[in-house]
Amino acid sequence: MNANAVIKALGALAQEHRLAAYRLLVQAGEKGLPAGVIGEKLGVVSSSMSFHLAALANAGLVTQRRQSRLIIYTANYPAMNGLMAYLTENCCGGVPCTDDVLCCPNPSTTTQSAPEKDVA
């Protein structure tokens, strides 16, 4: 992923409703979610949700597909992984990590933060 794509992706995520929608889509997996369901879960009206989802799609973070009358949105996992790789590529001075605790925390040893409240 190049710097311009990273800036575009981070810019798209730098908004409360878009970040929340993206996190929902990551959790939803390959099945994705219809735009209306995302809006309902976040308490965002359809027109606003469409705007936010379009911004995420424009940044390459989500894909969309038509299923009958619904538009299903799915997280673009390769783009997400590319963004994470770009952000961490110079971890440990650019050499492969040897100590998982320093820069690549082991999920079994880290504590998760409390769930966030729904965005209203």
Secondary structure by P-SEA (a helix, b strand, c coil): ccaaaaaaaaaaaccaaaaaaaaaaaaaccccccaaaaaaaacccaaaaaaaaaaaaaaccbbbbbcccbbbbbbaaaaaaaaaaaaccccccccccccccccccccccccccccccccc
